[in-house]
């Protein structure tokens, strides 16, 4: 379905978004760096982004980890003593009204699943539970052998690299590194959710990074619809039935409020 040209966050566009969410059989959402930025977390790419200012990190980070996991962990312990900008921002960031609105949409039965490209854990802090963090979570650890995940904990220099309690494999940060395949379970969960969706909210992301970019495309290909909420136009704007221009922390609470006069439809995945 082509876009209907609602290119701002005016009342009619908010209302149209709410009506579509209420009418959806299975509504999911995809979030990206835009919603984290509103909580003070710097973006990586684009104007003012961390990598724009400091240079891109090595593209073979995972290979470097595999070659010397102990060295990687020692570096991380050093960073904990003197945290870089991104780590400092994540440590102090709090969910913003956009994160809280998404958690409310889930609690009220309108949002069936949330897929985030962000690693900061703010959706969990906000109360979202039906959540797939496609690039991992910075506050978790993951075994590279069996994939078991657990909360981050403190290690001394003698304890690194840590090993998995279940299988003895080497444990790394859960965040997906450059050159590291996204864990199969994360990918499968995302595509299974996209396949069930007749509506996907695409929020704070230009969705140009794969595989996240493929998720709204899959919804469109199967005849579903997209509602976009972003500060700037994106490649998806032309395909969105409603394209709201503005910060998620402003738009989403308005959508939640507009949904006050609706009840969610019973859960029934698109086929
Ligand atoms: Zn393991």
py3Dmol code that shows the C-alpha trace and the ligand (Angstrom):
import py3Dmol

protein = """\
ATOM      1  CA  UNK A   1       0.000   0.000   0.000  1.00  0.00           C
ATOM      2  CA  UNK A   2       1.557   3.340  -0.957  1.00  0.00           C
ATOM      3  CA  UNK A   3       1.912   6.126   1.606  1.00  0.00           C
ATOM      4  CA  UNK A   4      -0.939   8.522   2.109  1.00  0.00           C
ATOM      5  CA  UNK A   5       1.364  11.435   2.721  1.00  0.00           C
ATOM      6  CA  UNK A   6       0.734  12.174   6.408  1.00  0.00           C
ATOM      7  CA  UNK A   7       4.103  13.803   6.822  1.00  0.00           C
ATOM      8  CA  UNK A   8       3.856  15.230  10.290  1.00  0.00           C
ATOM      9  CA  UNK A   9       2.636  14.555  13.773  1.00  0.00           C
ATOM     10  CA  UNK A  10      -0.634  16.484  13.446  1.00  0.00           C
ATOM     11  CA  UNK A  11      -3.763  15.326  15.176  1.00  0.00           C
ATOM     12  CA  UNK A  12      -5.293  13.635  12.138  1.00  0.00           C
ATOM     13  CA  UNK A  13      -2.118  11.649  11.474  1.00  0.00           C
ATOM     14  CA  UNK A  14      -1.861  10.564  15.120  1.00  0.00           C
ATOM     15  CA  UNK A  15      -5.511   9.510  15.000  1.00  0.00           C
ATOM     16  CA  UNK A  16      -4.940   7.576  11.758  1.00  0.00           C
ATOM     17  CA  UNK A  17      -1.989   5.759  13.365  1.00  0.00           C
ATOM     18  CA  UNK A  18      -4.081   4.867  16.426  1.00  0.00           C
ATOM     19  CA  UNK A  19      -6.940   3.561  14.267  1.00  0.00           C
ATOM     20  CA  UNK A  20      -4.592   1.312  12.316  1.00  0.00           C
ATOM     21  CA  UNK A  21      -2.957  -0.020  15.480  1.00  0.00           C
ATOM     22  CA  UNK A  22      -6.370  -0.783  16.961  1.00  0.00           C
ATOM     23  CA  UNK A  23      -7.503  -2.517  13.776  1.00  0.00           C
ATOM     24  CA  UNK A  24      -4.355  -4.633  13.386  1.00  0.00           C
ATOM     25  CA  UNK A  25      -4.525  -8.370  14.038  1.00  0.00           C
ATOM     26  CA  UNK A  26      -0.846  -8.531  15.007  1.00  0.00           C
ATOM     27  CA  UNK A  27       1.088  -5.293  15.445  1.00  0.00           C
ATOM     28  CA  UNK A  28       4.850  -5.355  16.023  1.00  0.00           C
ATOM     29  CA  UNK A  29       7.458  -2.588  16.282  1.00  0.00           C
ATOM     30  CA  UNK A  30      11.051  -2.124  15.187  1.00  0.00           C
ATOM     31  CA  UNK A  31      13.163   0.482  16.984  1.00  0.00           C
ATOM     32  CA  UNK A  32      16.597   1.907  16.283  1.00  0.00           C
ATOM     33  CA  UNK A  33      19.128   4.434  17.500  1.00  0.00           C
ATOM     34  CA  UNK A  34      16.716   7.378  17.213  1.00  0.00           C
ATOM     35  CA  UNK A  35      14.743   6.382  20.314  1.00  0.00           C
ATOM     36  CA  UNK A  36      17.948   5.836  22.343  1.00  0.00           C
ATOM     37  CA  UNK A  37      19.307   9.215  21.261  1.00  0.00           C
ATOM     38  CA  UNK A  38      16.320  10.811  23.006  1.00  0.00           C
ATOM     39  CA  UNK A  39      17.658   9.245  26.228  1.00  0.00           C
ATOM     40  CA  UNK A  40      21.051  10.864  25.671  1.00  0.00           C
ATOM     41  CA  UNK A  41      22.792   7.882  24.066  1.00  0.00           C
ATOM     42  CA  UNK A  42      24.972   8.984  21.149  1.00  0.00           C
ATOM     43  CA  UNK A  43      24.300   7.465  17.738  1.00  0.00           C
ATOM     44  CA  UNK A  44      27.138   5.789  15.847  1.00  0.00           C
ATOM     45  CA  UNK A  45      26.678   7.049  12.324  1.00  0.00           C
ATOM     46  CA  UNK A  46      25.484  10.363  10.882  1.00  0.00           C
ATOM     47  CA  UNK A  47      26.051  13.912  12.009  1.00  0.00           C
ATOM     48  CA  UNK A  48      27.569  14.058  15.494  1.00  0.00           C
ATOM     49  CA  UNK A  49      27.680  10.237  15.690  1.00  0.00           C
ATOM     50  CA  UNK A  50      30.426   8.534  17.694  1.00  0.00           C
ATOM     51  CA  UNK A  51      32.004   6.885  14.668  1.00  0.00           C
ATOM     52  CA  UNK A  52      31.646  10.024  12.558  1.00  0.00           C
ATOM     53  CA  UNK A  53      33.739  11.846  15.166  1.00  0.00           C
ATOM     54  CA  UNK A  54      36.078   9.085  16.301  1.00  0.00           C
ATOM     55  CA  UNK A  55      36.370   6.861  13.232  1.00  0.00           C
ATOM     56  CA  UNK A  56      34.746   3.496  12.554  1.00  0.00           C
ATOM     57  CA  UNK A  57      35.843   0.636  14.796  1.00  0.00           C
ATOM     58  CA  UNK A  58      37.670  -2.315  13.202  1.00  0.00           C
ATOM     59  CA  UNK A  59      35.264  -4.348  11.063  1.00  0.00           C
ATOM     60  CA  UNK A  60      36.773  -7.629  12.311  1.00  0.00           C
ATOM     61  CA  UNK A  61      36.089  -7.136  16.031  1.00  0.00           C
ATOM     62  CA  UNK A  62      34.773 -10.659  16.496  1.00  0.00           C
ATOM     63  CA  UNK A  63      37.825 -12.178  14.810  1.00  0.00           C
ATOM     64  CA  UNK A  64      40.063 -10.157  17.137  1.00  0.00           C
ATOM     65  CA  UNK A  65      38.052 -11.420  20.124  1.00  0.00           C
ATOM     66  CA  UNK A  66      38.369 -15.051  19.007  1.00  0.00           C
ATOM     67  CA  UNK A  67      42.114 -14.661  18.501  1.00  0.00           C
ATOM     68  CA  UNK A  68      42.644 -13.269  22.004  1.00  0.00           C
ATOM     69  CA  UNK A  69      39.583 -13.441  24.294  1.00  0.00           C
ATOM     70  CA  UNK A  70      41.690 -12.813  27.396  1.00  0.00           C
ATOM     71  CA  UNK A  71      43.206  -9.700  25.825  1.00  0.00           C
ATOM     72  CA  UNK A  72      39.723  -8.469  24.894  1.00  0.00           C
ATOM     73  CA  UNK A  73      38.482  -8.974  28.438  1.00  0.00           C
ATOM     74  CA  UNK A  74      41.511  -7.275  29.978  1.00  0.00           C
ATOM     75  CA  UNK A  75      40.845  -4.287  27.740  1.00  0.00           C
ATOM     76  CA  UNK A  76      37.224  -4.301  28.888  1.00  0.00           C
ATOM     77  CA  UNK A  77      38.259  -4.348  32.551  1.00  0.00           C
ATOM     78  CA  UNK A  78      40.487  -1.371  31.828  1.00  0.00           C
ATOM     79  CA  UNK A  79      37.524   0.382  30.166  1.00  0.00           C
ATOM     80  CA  UNK A  80      35.426  -0.208  33.268  1.00  0.00           C
ATOM     81  CA  UNK A  81      37.959   1.838  35.211  1.00  0.00           C
ATOM     82  CA  UNK A  82      37.893   4.572  32.576  1.00  0.00           C
ATOM     83  CA  UNK A  83      34.641   4.208  30.593  1.00  0.00           C
ATOM     84  CA  UNK A  84      34.455   5.512  27.029  1.00  0.00           C
ATOM     85  CA  UNK A  85      31.675   7.944  26.056  1.00  0.00           C
ATOM     86  CA  UNK A  86      29.150   5.321  24.890  1.00  0.00           C
ATOM     87  CA  UNK A  87      29.523   3.180  28.011  1.00  0.00           C
ATOM     88  CA  UNK A  88      29.165   6.220  30.263  1.00  0.00           C
ATOM     89  CA  UNK A  89      26.012   7.334  28.443  1.00  0.00           C
ATOM     90  CA  UNK A  90      24.437   3.870  28.706  1.00  0.00           C
ATOM     91  CA  UNK A  91      25.276   3.548  32.375  1.00  0.00           C
ATOM     92  CA  UNK A  92      23.289   6.668  33.231  1.00  0.00           C
ATOM     93  CA  UNK A  93      20.527   6.588  30.571  1.00  0.00           C
ATOM     94  CA  UNK A  94      16.884   6.206  31.567  1.00  0.00           C
ATOM     95  CA  UNK A  95      13.914   5.186  29.396  1.00  0.00           C
ATOM     96  CA  UNK A  96      12.190   8.177  27.784  1.00  0.00           C
ATOM     97  CA  UNK A  97       8.444   8.627  27.152  1.00  0.00           C
ATOM     98  CA  UNK A  98       8.834   6.750  23.832  1.00  0.00           C
ATOM     99  CA  UNK A  99      10.170   3.620  25.584  1.00  0.00           C
ATOM    100  CA  UNK A 100       7.440   3.881  28.232  1.00  0.00           C
ATOM    101  CA  UNK A 101       4.710   4.296  25.606  1.00  0.00           C
ATOM    102  CA  UNK A 102       5.844   1.107  23.820  1.00  0.00           C
ATOM    103  CA  UNK A 103       5.701  -0.791  27.121  1.00  0.00           C
ATOM    104  CA  UNK A 104       2.165   0.561  27.643  1.00  0.00           C
ATOM    105  CA  UNK A 105       1.134  -0.531  24.145  1.00  0.00           C
ATOM    106  CA  UNK A 106       2.283  -4.050  25.048  1.00  0.00           C
ATOM    107  CA  UNK A 107       0.532  -4.021  28.432  1.00  0.00           C
ATOM    108  CA  UNK A 108      -2.712  -2.858  26.845  1.00  0.00           C
ATOM    109  CA  UNK A 109      -2.550  -5.625  24.250  1.00  0.00           C
ATOM    110  CA  UNK A 110      -1.960  -3.485  21.174  1.00  0.00           C
ATOM    111  CA  UNK A 111       1.699  -4.375  20.624  1.00  0.00           C
ATOM    112  CA  UNK A 112       2.473  -8.077  20.285  1.00  0.00           C
ATOM    113  CA  UNK A 113       6.251  -7.912  19.948  1.00  0.00           C
ATOM    114  CA  UNK A 114       9.061  -5.379  19.897  1.00  0.00           C
ATOM    115  CA  UNK A 115      12.281  -5.821  17.938  1.00  0.00           C
ATOM    116  CA  UNK A 116      15.088  -3.432  18.838  1.00  0.00           C
ATOM    117  CA  UNK A 117      18.420  -2.810  17.195  1.00  0.00           C
ATOM    118  CA  UNK A 118      19.568  -1.016  20.354  1.00  0.00           C
ATOM    119  CA  UNK A 119      21.856  -2.666  22.882  1.00  0.00           C
ATOM    120  CA  UNK A 120      21.219  -0.330  25.838  1.00  0.00           C
ATOM    121  CA  UNK A 121      18.462  -2.363  27.524  1.00  0.00           C
ATOM    122  CA  UNK A 122      16.167   0.676  27.905  1.00  0.00           C
ATOM    123  CA  UNK A 123      13.131  -1.199  26.542  1.00  0.00           C
ATOM    124  CA  UNK A 124      13.554  -3.753  29.343  1.00  0.00           C
ATOM    125  CA  UNK A 125      13.929  -0.945  31.879  1.00  0.00           C
ATOM    126  CA  UNK A 126      10.705   0.575  30.554  1.00  0.00           C
ATOM    127  CA  UNK A 127       8.843  -2.705  31.102  1.00  0.00           C
ATOM    128  CA  UNK A 128       8.666  -4.274  27.638  1.00  0.00           C
ATOM    129  CA  UNK A 129       8.747  -8.057  27.940  1.00  0.00           C
ATOM    130  CA  UNK A 130       7.869  -9.365  24.478  1.00  0.00           C
ATOM    131  CA  UNK A 131      11.172  -8.168  23.123  1.00  0.00           C
ATOM    132  CA  UNK A 132      13.960  -9.322  20.805  1.00  0.00           C
ATOM    133  CA  UNK A 133      17.196  -7.357  20.982  1.00  0.00           C
ATOM    134  CA  UNK A 134      18.590  -8.227  17.586  1.00  0.00           C
ATOM    135  CA  UNK A 135      22.088  -6.908  18.303  1.00  0.00           C
ATOM    136  CA  UNK A 136      22.190  -8.161  21.883  1.00  0.00           C
ATOM    137  CA  UNK A 137      22.159  -6.328  25.205  1.00  0.00           C
ATOM    138  CA  UNK A 138      25.123  -4.497  26.609  1.00  0.00           C
ATOM    139  CA  UNK A 139      24.283  -5.552  30.151  1.00  0.00           C
ATOM    140  CA  UNK A 140      24.270  -9.246  29.335  1.00  0.00           C
ATOM    141  CA  UNK A 141      26.875 -11.894  28.565  1.00  0.00           C
ATOM    142  CA  UNK A 142      26.618 -14.759  26.099  1.00  0.00           C
ATOM    143  CA  UNK A 143      28.462 -18.051  25.669  1.00  0.00           C
ATOM    144  CA  UNK A 144      29.889 -18.361  22.154  1.00  0.00           C
ATOM    145  CA  UNK A 145      29.557 -22.154  22.290  1.00  0.00           C
ATOM    146  CA  UNK A 146      25.992 -22.814  23.502  1.00  0.00           C
ATOM    147  CA  UNK A 147      24.476 -19.334  23.245  1.00  0.00           C
ATOM    148  CA  UNK A 148      23.392 -19.201  26.898  1.00  0.00           C
ATOM    149  CA  UNK A 149      22.798 -15.624  28.051  1.00  0.00           C
ATOM    150  CA  UNK A 150      23.044 -14.144  31.515  1.00  0.00           C
ATOM    151  CA  UNK A 151      23.387 -10.833  33.300  1.00  0.00           C
ATOM    152  CA  UNK A 152      26.759  -9.089  33.241  1.00  0.00           C
ATOM    153  CA  UNK A 153      28.822  -9.559  36.373  1.00  0.00           C
ATOM    154  CA  UNK A 154      32.157  -8.337  37.670  1.00  0.00           C
ATOM    155  CA  UNK A 155      35.361 -10.222  36.975  1.00  0.00           C
ATOM    156  CA  UNK A 156      38.902  -9.889  38.205  1.00  0.00           C
ATOM    157  CA  UNK A 157      41.903 -10.122  35.911  1.00  0.00           C
ATOM    158  CA  UNK A 158      42.449 -13.728  36.990  1.00  0.00           C
ATOM    159  CA  UNK A 159      38.927 -14.748  35.930  1.00  0.00           C
ATOM    160  CA  UNK A 160      39.043 -13.701  32.274  1.00  0.00           C
ATOM    161  CA  UNK A 161      38.003 -14.844  29.834  1.00  0.00           C
ATOM    162  CA  UNK A 162      35.018 -16.140  31.809  1.00  0.00           C
ATOM    163  CA  UNK A 163      33.642 -19.576  30.974  1.00  0.00           C
ATOM    164  CA  UNK A 164      30.072 -20.787  30.653  1.00  0.00           C
ATOM    165  CA  UNK A 165      28.581 -22.558  33.692  1.00  0.00           C
ATOM    166  CA  UNK A 166      26.594 -24.827  31.393  1.00  0.00           C
ATOM    167  CA  UNK A 167      29.147 -25.949  28.790  1.00  0.00           C
ATOM    168  CA  UNK A 168      32.525 -24.450  29.679  1.00  0.00           C
ATOM    169  CA  UNK A 169      32.620 -22.360  26.474  1.00  0.00           C
ATOM    170  CA  UNK A 170      34.147 -18.891  26.323  1.00  0.00           C
ATOM    171  CA  UNK A 171      31.814 -16.088  27.372  1.00  0.00           C
ATOM    172  CA  UNK A 172      31.688 -12.716  25.615  1.00  0.00           C
ATOM    173  CA  UNK A 173      29.567  -9.599  25.877  1.00  0.00           C
ATOM    174  CA  UNK A 174      26.088 -10.268  24.457  1.00  0.00           C
ATOM    175  CA  UNK A 175      26.386  -7.303  22.093  1.00  0.00           C
ATOM    176  CA  UNK A 176      26.896  -8.545  18.540  1.00  0.00           C
ATOM    177  CA  UNK A 177      30.385  -7.541  17.385  1.00  0.00           C
ATOM    178  CA  UNK A 178      31.479  -6.547  13.917  1.00  0.00           C
ATOM    179  CA  UNK A 179      32.118  -9.693  11.918  1.00  0.00           C
ATOM    180  CA  UNK A 180      30.094 -11.794  14.363  1.00  0.00           C
ATOM    181  CA  UNK A 181      27.085 -13.591  12.954  1.00  0.00           C
ATOM    182  CA  UNK A 182      23.880 -12.481  14.647  1.00  0.00           C
ATOM    183  CA  UNK A 183      22.805 -15.485  16.758  1.00  0.00           C
ATOM    184  CA  UNK A 184      20.407 -17.701  14.808  1.00  0.00           C
ATOM    185  CA  UNK A 185      17.854 -17.581  17.614  1.00  0.00           C
ATOM    186  CA  UNK A 186      17.665 -13.754  17.422  1.00  0.00           C
ATOM    187  CA  UNK A 187      17.250 -13.776  13.631  1.00  0.00           C
ATOM    188  CA  UNK A 188      14.666 -16.539  13.664  1.00  0.00           C
ATOM    189  CA  UNK A 189      12.617 -14.732  16.325  1.00  0.00           C
ATOM    190  CA  UNK A 190      12.639 -11.495  14.307  1.00  0.00           C
ATOM    191  CA  UNK A 191      11.557 -13.064  11.045  1.00  0.00           C
ATOM    192  CA  UNK A 192       8.912 -15.176  12.760  1.00  0.00           C
ATOM    193  CA  UNK A 193       7.453 -11.999  14.278  1.00  0.00           C
ATOM    194  CA  UNK A 194       7.603 -10.116  10.963  1.00  0.00           C
ATOM    195  CA  UNK A 195       5.830 -13.031   9.270  1.00  0.00           C
ATOM    196  CA  UNK A 196       2.970 -12.768  11.775  1.00  0.00           C
ATOM    197  CA  UNK A 197       2.637  -8.980  11.456  1.00  0.00           C
ATOM    198  CA  UNK A 198      -0.064  -7.221   9.489  1.00  0.00           C
ATOM    199  CA  UNK A 199       1.298  -3.934  10.883  1.00  0.00           C
ATOM    200  CA  UNK A 200       4.804  -2.910  11.890  1.00  0.00           C
ATOM    201  CA  UNK A 201       5.720   0.371  13.579  1.00  0.00           C
ATOM    202  CA  UNK A 202       9.148   1.501  12.378  1.00  0.00           C
ATOM    203  CA  UNK A 203      10.465   3.891  15.007  1.00  0.00           C
ATOM    204  CA  UNK A 204      13.657   5.938  15.195  1.00  0.00           C
ATOM    205  CA  UNK A 205      15.441   3.960  12.519  1.00  0.00           C
ATOM    206  CA  UNK A 206      16.192   4.447   8.873  1.00  0.00           C
ATOM    207  CA  UNK A 207      16.357   0.621   8.776  1.00  0.00           C
ATOM    208  CA  UNK A 208      19.276   0.563   6.387  1.00  0.00           C
ATOM    209  CA  UNK A 209      21.281  -2.024   8.339  1.00  0.00           C
ATOM    210  CA  UNK A 210      20.561  -5.648   7.504  1.00  0.00           C
ATOM    211  CA  UNK A 211      18.949  -7.854   8.636  1.00  0.00           C
ATOM    212  CA  UNK A 212      16.750  -5.303  10.473  1.00  0.00           C
ATOM    213  CA  UNK A 213      16.015  -3.537   7.177  1.00  0.00           C
ATOM    214  CA  UNK A 214      14.492  -6.724   5.792  1.00  0.00           C
ATOM    215  CA  UNK A 215      11.817  -6.926   8.479  1.00  0.00           C
ATOM    216  CA  UNK A 216       9.549  -4.051   7.340  1.00  0.00           C
ATOM    217  CA  UNK A 217      10.134  -5.194   3.754  1.00  0.00           C
ATOM    218  CA  UNK A 218       8.875  -8.637   4.649  1.00  0.00           C
ATOM    219  CA  UNK A 219       5.736  -7.157   6.218  1.00  0.00           C
ATOM    220  CA  UNK A 220       5.107  -5.086   3.067  1.00  0.00           C
ATOM    221  CA  UNK A 221       5.724  -8.035   0.746  1.00  0.00           C
ATOM    222  CA  UNK A 222       3.118 -10.065   2.598  1.00  0.00           C
ATOM    223  CA  UNK A 223       0.531  -7.324   2.199  1.00  0.00           C
ATOM    224  CA  UNK A 224       0.953  -5.762   5.648  1.00  0.00           C
ATOM    225  CA  UNK A 225       1.371  -2.089   6.439  1.00  0.00           C
ATOM    226  CA  UNK A 226       4.009   0.119   8.028  1.00  0.00           C
ATOM    227  CA  UNK A 227       3.611   3.165  10.250  1.00  0.00           C
ATOM    228  CA  UNK A 228       6.764   5.203  10.505  1.00  0.00           C
ATOM    229  CA  UNK A 229       7.830   7.532  13.310  1.00  0.00           C
ATOM    230  CA  UNK A 230      11.107   9.280  12.704  1.00  0.00           C
ATOM    231  CA  UNK A 231      12.652  12.731  12.930  1.00  0.00           C
ATOM    232  CA  UNK A 232      13.719  12.583   9.272  1.00  0.00           C
ATOM    233  CA  UNK A 233      12.313  10.949   6.156  1.00  0.00           C
ATOM    234  CA  UNK A 234      13.707   7.459   5.465  1.00  0.00           C
ATOM    235  CA  UNK A 235      13.617   5.009   2.566  1.00  0.00           C
ATOM    236  CA  UNK A 236      10.424   3.598   4.153  1.00  0.00           C
ATOM    237  CA  UNK A 237       8.535   6.895   4.267  1.00  0.00           C
ATOM    238  CA  UNK A 238       7.104   6.414   0.782  1.00  0.00           C
ATOM    239  CA  UNK A 239       5.728   2.992   1.724  1.00  0.00           C
ATOM    240  CA  UNK A 240       4.274   3.889   5.110  1.00  0.00           C
ATOM    241  CA  UNK A 241       0.501   4.283   5.379  1.00  0.00           C
ATOM    242  CA  UNK A 242       1.186   6.902   8.055  1.00  0.00           C
ATOM    243  CA  UNK A 243       4.555   8.615   8.328  1.00  0.00           C
ATOM    244  CA  UNK A 244       4.882  10.691  11.477  1.00  0.00           C
ATOM    245  CA  UNK A 245       7.721  13.165  11.631  1.00  0.00           C
ATOM    246  CA  UNK A 246       9.128  13.864  15.081  1.00  0.00           C
ATOM    247  CA  UNK A 247      10.770  12.340  18.165  1.00  0.00           C
ATOM    248  CA  UNK A 248       9.343   9.014  19.373  1.00  0.00           C
ATOM    249  CA  UNK A 249       9.150  10.451  22.888  1.00  0.00           C
ATOM    250  CA  UNK A 250       6.643  13.037  21.642  1.00  0.00           C
ATOM    251  CA  UNK A 251       4.706  11.006  19.062  1.00  0.00           C
ATOM    252  CA  UNK A 252       4.247   7.683  20.861  1.00  0.00           C
ATOM    253  CA  UNK A 253       2.593   9.091  24.005  1.00  0.00           C
ATOM    254  CA  UNK A 254       0.129  10.932  21.711  1.00  0.00           C
ATOM    255  CA  UNK A 255      -0.640   7.683  19.899  1.00  0.00           C
ATOM    256  CA  UNK A 256      -1.145   5.902  23.237  1.00  0.00           C
ATOM    257  CA  UNK A 257      -3.538   8.630  24.318  1.00  0.00           C
ATOM    258  CA  UNK A 258      -5.446   8.450  21.033  1.00  0.00           C
ATOM    259  CA  UNK A 259      -5.844   4.695  21.636  1.00  0.00           C
ATOM    260  CA  UNK A 260      -7.768   5.361  24.853  1.00  0.00           C
ATOM    261  CA  UNK A 261     -11.018   5.101  22.925  1.00  0.00           C
ATOM    262  CA  UNK A 262     -10.086   1.748  21.337  1.00  0.00           C
ATOM    263  CA  UNK A 263      -9.806  -1.841  22.501  1.00  0.00           C
ATOM    264  CA  UNK A 264      -7.207  -4.120  20.961  1.00  0.00           C
ATOM    265  CA  UNK A 265      -8.456  -6.872  18.679  1.00  0.00           C
ATOM    266  CA  UNK A 266      -7.921 -10.385  19.964  1.00  0.00           C
ATOM    267  CA  UNK A 267      -4.490 -11.743  19.076  1.00  0.00           C
ATOM    268  CA  UNK A 268      -4.670 -13.335  15.662  1.00  0.00           C
ATOM    269  CA  UNK A 269      -1.477 -13.472  13.601  1.00  0.00           C
ATOM    270  CA  UNK A 270      -1.695 -12.545   9.926  1.00  0.00           C
ATOM    271  CA  UNK A 271      -1.544 -15.563   7.651  1.00  0.00           C
TER     272      UNK A 271
END
"""
ligand_1 = """\
1
ZN
Zn 27.834 -22.445 27.018
"""
view = py3Dmol.view(width=600, height=400)
view.addModel(protein, "pdb")
view.setStyle({"model": 0}, {"cartoon": {"style": "trace"}})
view.addModel(ligand_1, "xyz")
view.setStyle({"model": 1}, {"stick": {}})
view.zoomTo()
view.show()
